[in-house]
Amino acid sequence: VQLQASGGGLVQAGGSLRLSCAASGRTAGSVIMGWFRQVPGKEREFVSAIDRSGATIYADSLKGRFAISRDNAKNTMYLQMSSLKPEDTAGYFCAASNGRRLSSLGYQYYYWGQGTQVTVSS
């Protein structure tokens, strides 16, 4: 599975962005997909994940501001981010897993995209 993330950019605090992650490859439509984020020098942080049925999990701190979705026909996952804060500034990475359960653990995701930078100005 190959993953291509896009949609990052510079936004003012309080603004919104939508990230996309396009999956390609033989099993692209059968995987669990997730978003993680990372600031240089800090540990990678789980954001959200979604399975093919649309079931989702979120990092507790992000519930209510971020919404994950996917279009199985397009093999594409989205992350709608609202009410953005400067502390949301990070590189956002999409990942995919052939596992059976949604997971917030990065090591359970085998496939990773290249990341897209989100910068929120105060």
C-alpha positions in Angstrom: 0.0 0.0 0.0 1.3 3.4 -0.9 0.0 6.5 0.9 0.0 10.1 -0.3 -1.0 12.8 2.2 -1.9 16.3 1.2 -3.8 19.4 2.3 -1.5 20.9 4.9 -0.6 24.5 5.0 -0.5 27.7 7.1 -3.7 28.7 8.9 -4.6 31.2 11.6 -5.7 30.0 15.0 -9.4 29.2 14.9 -9.3 28.3 11.3 -9.9 24.9 9.6 -8.0 22.6 7.2 -8.8 19.3 5.6 -6.1 16.8 5.1 -6.4 14.0 2.5 -4.6 10.7 2.3 -4.9 8.7 -0.9 -4.1 5.0 -0.7 -3.0 2.9 -3.7 -2.0 -0.7 -4.1 -3.5 -4.1 -4.1 -5.0 -4.1 -0.6 -5.6 -0.3 -0.3 -9.3 -0.7 0.3 -9.0 -3.3 3.0 -7.0 -1.5 5.6 -7.4 0.4 8.7 -6.2 4.0 8.2 -5.0 6.5 10.7 -3.5 9.9 11.3 -0.6 10.7 13.5 1.3 13.9 14.0 4.8 14.8 15.2 6.7 17.8 16.1 10.5 17.6 15.6 12.1 16.5 18.8 8.9 15.1 20.3 7.2 11.7 20.2 4.8 10.8 17.5 1.2 11.4 18.6 -1.9 9.5 17.6 -4.7 11.6 16.2 -7.4 9.4 14.8 -8.1 6.1 12.9 -11.0 4.7 10.9 -11.8 1.3 9.5 -13.5 0.3 6.3 -17.0 0.3 8.0 -16.5 3.9 9.2 -15.9 3.1 12.8 -13.5 5.6 14.3 -11.3 6.3 17.3 -9.8 9.6 18.4 -7.2 11.0 20.7 -9.2 12.2 23.7 -7.7 15.7 23.5 -8.8 16.1 19.9 -12.4 14.9 20.1 -14.9 17.5 18.9 -12.4 19.5 16.8 -11.1 16.8 14.4 -13.2 14.5 12.3 -11.9 11.6 10.3 -13.7 10.1 7.3 -13.0 7.9 4.3 -14.3 7.3 0.9 -13.8 3.6 0.2 -14.6 4.1 -3.5 -11.7 6.5 -3.8 -9.4 4.7 -1.3 -9.0 8.1 0.4 -9.1 9.2 4.0 -9.7 12.7 5.3 -9.1 14.6 8.4 -11.2 17.7 8.9 -9.6 19.9 11.5 -11.5 22.8 13.0 -10.8 25.4 15.7 -7.1 24.9 15.1 -4.7 26.0 17.8 -1.0 26.8 17.6 -0.3 23.6 19.5 -1.8 21.7 16.5 1.3 22.7 14.5 3.0 19.5 13.4 3.8 17.2 10.5 0.7 15.1 9.9 1.3 11.5 8.7 -1.2 9.0 7.4 -0.7 5.4 8.1 -2.4 2.1 7.2 -2.7 -1.2 8.8 -4.0 -4.6 7.7 -5.0 -5.4 11.2 -8.5 -6.2 12.3 -8.9 -3.7 15.0 -8.6 0.1 15.2 -5.5 1.1 17.0 -3.8 4.2 18.4 -0.4 2.4 18.5 1.9 3.5 15.7 3.9 0.3 15.7 0.8 -1.5 14.5 0.7 0.5 11.3 2.9 -1.0 8.6 2.4 1.6 5.9 3.2 5.3 6.2 2.8 8.3 4.0 5.3 11.1 3.7 3.5 13.6 5.8 2.0 17.0 5.3 2.9 20.1 7.4 0.3 22.0 9.3 1.3 25.3 10.8 -1.2 27.3 12.9 -0.3 30.9 13.6 -1.4 32.7 16.7 
